[in-house]
Amino acid sequence: MPKANAHYNEKVMAKKLRVGVLFGGRSGEHEVSLLSAASILKAIDRKKFEVVPIGITKAGRWLTEGGATALLEGGNAQALPESTVEHPAETGGKPASGAKAHVASVDLIAGDKSPAYPIPTVSESAKAVEAGTALVPDSAALGAGRLDVVFPVLHGTFGEDGTIQGLFELADIAYVGSGVLGSAAGMDKDAMKRLFREAGLPIVKHVTVLRTAWEASPRKTVTAVEAALKYPVFVKPANLGSSVGISKVHDRKELGPALNLAAKFDRKIVIEEGVAGKGKTRGTSKARELEVAVLGNDDPKASVVGEIVPGKEFYDYEAKYLSDGSVPIIPAKITAAEAKLIRAMAVEAFKACDLAGLARVDFLMEPDGKRRIYLNEVNTLPGFTSISMYPKLWQASGVSYSELITRLIELGLERHRERARTSFSFER
């Protein structure tokens, strides 16, 4: 099983690390993020880590303390009275009497000094950077000291697509998971498939259309899709996870509504030809959905292979999170040779997208005939709920849920240390 650098682990784990668990967010997967964060907060090793919950509302407001807890527990943090949601600078550095939440802003601080507020000027920021400061969530809201590492559990847009990772990079803060490039590539199904193809990995036939093209020329778009692919097809927003906005389309009548649905969630739409068996009616025999969990940085390892038997026609959002009808089979009932091939392909897909920390890699297998295997996609921040496949796959591979969280934090610190070796300015 993958381990971070032992010497470094011993050094950084000697003290209790402050881990910010970041959840919520503005994406369509906000609720999934809350479920994942709740599971992580319950299972994380409190003997090793001091945990700081940080929530982001659907409107983009950052919350800590009572506000984050309310968000996590289903309370409407956005509806709290103004007197209970304040920035410390608005109340002389202290929360108002009876305050239930702090709003965490992103400010420049030096060590444990109080944050500058409002955001400093460019010249002030430059001086602060030279002095070794960093952008961190407001220290007055988070308590004394800065975070040692952030565990982002922000699924989907603005959390899994490289945007929040860019903020962490600017802030020089260690964080769990892939970097800017890997996150962006792993989120964009069109770009991802281009990288898979370049790496020689087998993928299903697909086409990509822009929302503007679909809206401008619906008939032309439908004709192009039907010329390239055979029904059934799957219509997906290019940049979204958890099967949000995905439709299985059986004929032309269903294609338009599916494209409209996907267009609500992204400007790029990916249409994939379904992987089906050789039944009398094409598509009546479903593809097998196989998954592998990958863990590591430069030397990633793959878990055992699992299979999902969806309770619905395919493994959509409801089947993943809201229904007990889907059945996980771990390990999957496949041959040893097939398992070896899939695990190797999972690692290659991880490397092709320059991923780090964790990823769930999904495959499709023909249900009969030649049982050909196709790489479907990678998910750089897979669900961490109690029924999520990523932790279940590692549990079946000998890594407990709590240990998995610890390893991911160690890998985030290891990657931050590796990045610190890189020079970002020219010096003679």
C-alpha positions in Angstrom: 0.0 0.0 0.0 1.3 3.5 -0.8 3.0 5.4 2.0 4.3 8.9 2.1 8.0 9.7 2.9 8.6 8.0 6.3 11.1 10.5 7.6 8.8 13.4 6.7 5.8 11.6 8.2 7.6 11.2 11.5 8.5 14.8 11.6 5.1 16.3 10.6 3.0 13.8 12.6 5.0 14.5 15.8 2.7 17.3 16.7 -1.1 17.5 16.4 -1.8 19.0 13.0 -4.6 21.5 12.4 -6.7 20.2 9.5 -9.3 22.4 7.9 -12.1 20.2 6.5 -13.7 22.4 3.7 -17.2 21.5 2.5 -20.4 22.8 0.9 -19.7 25.1 -2.0 -21.6 26.6 -4.9 -21.8 23.6 -7.1 -24.8 21.3 -7.8 -23.1 18.7 -5.6 -23.3 20.9 -2.4 -25.5 18.3 -0.6 -23.1 15.4 -1.5 -20.2 17.5 -0.1 -22.0 17.8 3.2 -22.6 14.1 3.4 -18.9 13.4 2.7 -17.7 15.9 5.2 -19.9 14.6 7.9 -18.4 11.1 7.4 -14.8 12.4 7.4 -15.4 14.5 10.5 -16.8 11.5 12.3 -13.9 9.1 11.3 -10.8 11.4 11.4 -8.2 10.5 14.0 -8.7 13.2 16.7 -5.6 12.0 18.5 -3.5 13.1 15.5 -5.4 16.0 14.2 -7.1 19.2 15.5 -10.0 19.6 13.1 -11.4 22.9 11.9 -14.7 22.6 10.0 -15.1 25.3 7.3 -18.3 25.6 5.3 -19.1 27.4 2.1 -22.8 28.2 1.5 -24.4 27.9 -1.9 -24.1 31.7 -2.2 -20.3 31.4 -1.7 -20.1 32.7 1.9 -17.4 31.0 4.0 -18.4 30.0 7.5 -16.7 28.5 10.6 -17.8 27.7 14.1 -21.5 27.7 14.5 -22.2 28.6 10.9 -20.2 25.7 9.5 -21.9 23.3 12.0 -25.4 24.6 11.0 -24.6 24.2 7.4 -23.3 20.6 7.9 -26.3 19.6 10.0 -28.8 20.9 7.5 -29.4 24.3 9.1 -29.8 27.3 6.9 -26.7 29.3 7.7 -27.5 31.8 4.9 -30.7 32.7 6.7 -29.0 33.5 10.1 -29.7 37.1 11.3 -27.1 39.6 10.2 -26.1 40.1 13.8 -25.1 36.5 14.0 -23.0 36.3 10.8 -20.3 38.9 10.9 -16.7 39.5 10.0 -14.5 40.1 13.1 -13.3 43.4 11.6 -16.9 44.7 11.8 -17.1 44.1 15.5 -13.6 45.2 16.6 -12.0 41.8 16.1 -14.6 40.0 18.3 -17.9 38.3 17.4 -21.0 40.3 18.4 -22.8 39.2 21.5 -24.7 36.0 20.9 -23.0 35.4 17.6 -23.5 31.9 16.2 -21.2 32.0 13.2 -18.1 33.6 11.9 -17.6 34.5 8.2 -14.2 33.4 7.1 -12.7 35.7 4.6 -9.4 35.2 2.7 -6.9 37.7 4.1 -3.2 38.2 4.3 -1.7 37.4 7.6 1.8 37.2 9.0 2.3 34.3 11.4 -0.3 34.6 14.1 -0.9 38.3 13.7 -4.4 39.6 13.2 -5.5 39.6 9.5 -5.5 42.8 7.5 -9.1 43.8 6.5 -10.2 44.9 4.0 -7.9 43.1 1.5 -4.6 44.9 1.4 -3.4 46.9 -1.6 -1.1 45.3 -4.2 1.9 47.0 -2.8 1.0 45.9 0.8 0.4 42.4 -0.5 3.8 42.3 -2.2 5.5 43.3 1.0 3.5 40.7 2.9 4.5 38.0 0.5 8.2 39.0 0.8 7.8 38.7 4.6 6.6 35.1 4.2 2.9 35.6 4.7 0.1 33.7 3.1 -3.5 33.8 2.2 -5.5 31.8 4.7 -9.1 31.8 6.0 -9.5 34.6 8.6 -7.5 33.6 11.7 -9.8 35.3 14.1 -12.6 33.0 13.0 -10.4 29.9 12.9 -8.7 30.5 16.2 -5.0 30.9 17.0 -2.5 29.7 14.4 -2.9 28.9 10.7 -4.0 25.6 9.2 -1.3 23.0 8.5 -3.3 21.3 5.7 -6.7 21.6 4.1 -8.9 18.6 3.3 -11.2 19.9 0.6 -14.4 17.9 0.3 -15.9 20.2 -2.4 -17.4 18.0 -5.1 -18.0 19.5 -8.5 -17.6 23.0 -9.8 -15.4 25.4 -7.9 -14.1 22.6 -5.7 -13.0 19.8 -7.9 -12.0 21.7 -11.0 -8.8 23.4 -10.0 -10.2 26.7 -8.8 -9.9 26.1 -5.1 -6.6 24.3 -5.7 -5.3 27.5 -7.3 -6.2 29.4 -4.2 -4.3 27.0 -2.0 -1.3 27.2 -4.3 -1.3 31.0 -4.1 -1.7 30.7 -0.3 1.1 28.1 -0.1 -1.1 25.9 1.9 -0.8 22.1 1.9 -4.0 20.3 0.7 -5.3 16.9 0.0 -5.8 15.8 -3.6 -4.8 16.7 -7.1 -3.3 20.1 -8.1 -4.7 22.7 -10.5 -3.9 20.8 -13.7 -4.9 17.4 -12.5 -8.1 18.7 -11.0 -9.1 20.6 -14.1 -8.3 17.7 -16.4 -10.1 15.2 -14.1 -13.2 17.4 -14.1 -13.4 18.2 -17.8 -14.6 15.0 -19.5 -13.7 16.3 -22.9 -10.1 17.2 -22.0 -9.8 14.0 -19.9 -10.7 11.8 -22.8 -8.1 13.6 -25.0 -5.4 12.7 -22.4 -6.6 9.1 -22.2 -6.4 8.8 -26.0 -2.9 10.3 -26.0 -1.9 7.7 -23.4 -3.2 4.9 -25.6 -6.0 4.0 -23.2 -9.3 2.6 -24.6 -12.3 4.9 -24.5 -15.8 4.8 -25.9 -16.8 6.6 -29.0 -18.0 10.1 -28.2 -18.6 13.7 -29.5 -18.4 17.0 -27.8 -20.7 19.9 -28.6 -20.9 23.5 -27.3 -24.0 24.8 -25.7 -23.9 27.8 -28.1 -23.8 25.4 -31.1 -26.7 23.3 -29.8 -28.8 26.4 -29.1 -27.9 28.0 -32.5 -28.4 24.9 -34.6 -30.4 22.1 -32.9 -31.1 20.1 -36.1 -27.4 20.3 -37.2 -26.3 19.2 -33.7 -28.7 16.2 -33.7 -27.6 15.2 -37.2 -23.9 15.3 -36.2 -24.5 13.2 -33.1 -26.5 10.6 -35.0 -23.9 10.5 -37.8 -21.1 9.7 -35.3 -22.8 7.5 -32.7 -25.5 4.8 -32.3 -28.2 4.8 -29.7 -28.4 4.5 -26.8 -26.1 7.3 -25.9 -25.3 9.1 -22.6 -25.5 12.9 -22.6 -23.3 14.6 -19.9 -22.2 18.0 -18.8 -18.5 18.0 -19.4 -17.7 19.6 -16.1 -19.8 18.1 -13.4 -19.6 15.0 -11.2 -21.9 12.6 -9.2 -23.8 11.9 -12.4 -25.6 15.3 -12.1 -27.3 16.3 -15.4 -26.6 13.0 -17.1 -29.3 11.3 -19.2 -29.4 7.9 -21.0 -30.9 8.6 -24.4 -32.6 5.8 -26.4 -33.7 7.7 -29.5 -34.0 11.1 -31.2 -37.1 12.1 -29.2 -35.1 11.9 -26.0 -31.9 13.6 -27.3 -33.1 17.2 -27.3 -34.4 17.2 -23.7 -31.1 15.5 -22.6 -29.0 18.2 -24.3 -31.1 20.9 -22.7 -30.6 19.4 -19.3 -26.8 19.0 -19.7 -26.6 22.6 -21.1 -28.0 23.9 -17.8 -24.8 22.7 -16.0 -22.0 23.4 -18.5 -21.1 25.1 -21.8 -19.6 21.9 -23.1 -21.7 18.7 -23.5 -20.2 15.3 -24.0 -22.3 12.6 -25.8 -21.0 9.0 -25.4 -22.1 5.9 -27.3 -23.3 3.3 -24.8 -21.4 0.1 -24.2 -23.9 -2.7 -24.7 -24.2 -6.4 -25.2 -25.1 -8.4 -28.3 -28.8 -8.8 -27.6 -31.5 -8.7 -30.3 -32.3 -5.1 -29.3 -29.1 -3.0 -29.0 -28.7 -1.6 -25.5 -31.0 -4.1 -23.7 -27.9 -5.7 -22.1 -26.3 -3.2 -19.8 -22.6 -2.6 -19.5 -20.9 -3.6 -16.3 -19.7 -0.6 -14.2 -16.4 -1.3 -12.6 -14.5 1.0 -10.3 -10.9 1.2 -8.8 -9.7 3.4 -6.1 -6.2 4.9 -6.6 -4.0 6.3 -3.8 -0.7 8.0 -3.9 1.3 10.8 -5.5 4.2 10.0 -7.9 4.0 6.2 -7.2 0.2 5.6 -7.0 -1.3 2.2 -6.1 -4.7 0.7 -7.1 -7.2 -1.0 -4.9 -9.1 -4.2 -5.7 -11.7 -3.8 -8.5 -15.3 -3.3 -7.5 -18.5 -3.4 -9.4 -21.7 -1.4 -9.1 -25.0 -3.0 -10.1 -27.3 0.0 -10.4 -30.8 -0.2 -9.0 -31.9 2.0 -11.9 -31.1 1.9 -15.6 -27.7 3.5 -14.9 -25.7 4.7 -11.9 -27.2 8.2 -11.7 -27.2 10.8 -8.8 -30.2 9.2 -7.1 -28.7 5.7 -7.3 -25.4 6.9 -5.9 -26.7 8.9 -2.9 -30.4 8.6 -2.3 -31.3 5.0 -2.9 -30.4 1.6 -1.5 -31.2 -0.1 -4.7 -27.7 -0.1 -6.1 -25.5 -3.1 -5.1 -21.7 -2.8 -4.7 -19.8 -6.0 -5.3 -16.3 -6.0 -3.9 -14.3 -7.6 -5.3 -15.9 -7.7 -8.7 -16.6 -11.1 -10.2 -14.1 -10.9 -13.0 -11.0 -13.0 -14.0 -7.6 -12.4 -12.4 -6.3 -11.2 -15.8 -9.1 -8.7 -16.2 -8.6 -7.4 -12.7 -4.8 -7.0 -13.3 -5.5 -5.1 -16.6 -8.1 -2.8 -15.0 -5.9 -1.9 -12.0 -2.9 -1.2 -14.3 -5.2 1.0 -16.5 -6.4 2.9 -13.5 -2.8 3.8 -12.5 -2.1 4.9 -16.1 -5.2 7.0 -16.2 -4.1 8.6 -12.9 -0.7 9.5 -14.3 -2.1 10.6 -17.7 -4.1 13.3 -15.9 -1.3 14.2 -13.5 -3.4 13.4 -10.5 -2.3 13.2 -6.8 -3.6 11.9 -3.6 -6.7 10.1 -4.6 -9.0 9.3 -7.4 -11.7 6.8 -8.3 -11.3 5.5 -11.8 -14.4 4.1 -13.5 -14.6 1.5 -16.3 -17.2 0.0 -18.5 -17.1 -3.7 -19.6 -19.2 -5.3 -22.3 -21.6 -7.6 -20.5 -21.1 -10.4 -23.0 -19.2 -11.2 -26.2 -15.5 -10.2 -26.0 -16.0 -8.5 -22.6 -14.0 -5.5 -23.9 -13.0 -2.9 -21.2 -13.2 0.8 -21.7 -11.9 3.5 -19.5 -14.8 5.8 -18.6 -13.5 8.6 -16.3 -11.5 9.6 -13.3 -13.0 11.4 -10.3 -10.5 13.4 -8.3 -12.7 14.0 -5.3 -14.9 10.9 -5.1 -17.7 10.7 -2.6 -16.7 9.9 1.0 -20.1 9.0 2.4 -20.6 5.8 4.3 -21.8 4.1 1.2 -19.2 5.5 -1.2 -17.1 3.2 -3.3 -13.7 4.8 -2.8 -13.4 4.1 1.0 -15.1 0.7 0.5 -12.6 -0.3 -2.1 -9.7 0.6 0.2 -11.3 -1.1 3.1 -11.5 -4.3 1.0 -7.8 -3.7 0.2 -6.8 -3.6 3.9 -7.0 0.2 4.6 -9.6 1.3 7.1 -11.6 4.5 6.7 -9.8 6.4 9.4 -6.4 5.2 8.2 -7.3 6.2 4.7 -8.0 9.8 5.8 -4.7 9.9 7.6 -2.8 8.7 4.6 -4.5 11.3 2.4 -3.4 14.0 4.7 0.1 12.7 4.8 0.1 12.6 1.0 -1.1 16.2 0.8 1.8 17.2 3.1 4.3 15.2 1.1 3.2 16.8 -2.1 3.4 20.3 -0.5 7.0 19.5 0.6 7.9 18.3 -2.9 6.5 21.5 -4.5 8.5 23.6 -2.0 11.6 22.2 -3.8 10.6 24.1 -6.9 12.0 27.5 -7.7 9.5 30.1 -8.9 11.9 32.9 -9.5 15.3 33.2 -11.3 18.2 33.7 -9.0 21.9 33.7 -10.0 
